[in-house]
Amino acid sequence: MRGHDSRTREAIGQAFGLTRERVRQIQVEALKHLRTILQQDGQSSATLLECP
């Protein structure tokens, strides 16, 4: 994300002791949650991708 280097799910999983599949599942759930919050606030998920 903004200001941070990209890392693979494999690398993230190793850092937290998770499989890359579990990292993917967490990512999917987090994005669903963020979209819900944005929709409740009247914004679109495109807001997440906008650069300042």
DOTILUM-882469 format. One record per residue (C-alpha): x, y, z; residue in three letters. Coordinates in steps of 0.5 Angstrom, whole numbers, plus 500, padded with zeros to 3 digits. Example, Ala and Ser with C-alpha at 12.3 -4.5 7.8 and 13.67 -1.06 7.14 Angstrom:
<nodes>
[node [525, 491, 516], ALA];
[node [527, 498, 514], SER];
</nodes>
This chain:
<nodes>
[node [500, 500, 500], MET];
[node [502, 507, 500], ARG];
[node [509, 508, 502], GLY];
[node [510, 501, 503], HIS];
[node [514, 496, 499], ASP];
[node [510, 490, 496], SER];
[node [511, 483, 499], ARG];
[node [508, 477, 497], THR];
[node [503, 473, 501], ARG];
[node [509, 468, 502], GLU];
[node [513, 473, 505], ALA];
[node [508, 475, 509], ILE];
[node [506, 468, 511], GLY];
[node [513, 467, 513], GLN];
[node [513, 473, 518], ALA];
[node [507, 471, 521], PHE];
[node [507, 464, 521], GLY];
[node [501, 463, 516], LEU];
[node [500, 459, 510], THR];
[node [500, 464, 503], ARG];
[node [493, 461, 503], GLU];
[node [491, 464, 510], ARG];
[node [494, 470, 508], VAL];
[node [490, 471, 502], ARG];
[node [483, 469, 506], GLN];
[node [485, 475, 511], ILE];
[node [486, 479, 505], GLN];
[node [479, 478, 502], VAL];
[node [476, 479, 508], GLU];
[node [479, 485, 510], ALA];
[node [478, 488, 503], LEU];
[node [470, 486, 504], LYS];
[node [470, 490, 511], HIS];
[node [474, 496, 508], LEU];
[node [469, 496, 502], ARG];
[node [463, 496, 507], THR];
[node [466, 502, 511], ILE];
[node [467, 506, 505], LEU];
[node [460, 504, 502], GLN];
[node [457, 506, 509], GLN];
[node [461, 513, 508], ASP];
[node [458, 514, 501], GLY];
[node [465, 513, 498], GLN];
[node [467, 508, 493], SER];
[node [472, 502, 493], SER];
[node [476, 506, 488], ALA];
[node [478, 511, 494], THR];
[node [483, 506, 496], LEU];
[node [487, 506, 490], LEU];
[node [487, 514, 489], GLU];
[node [494, 517, 490], CYS];
[node [495, 523, 494], PRO];
</nodes>
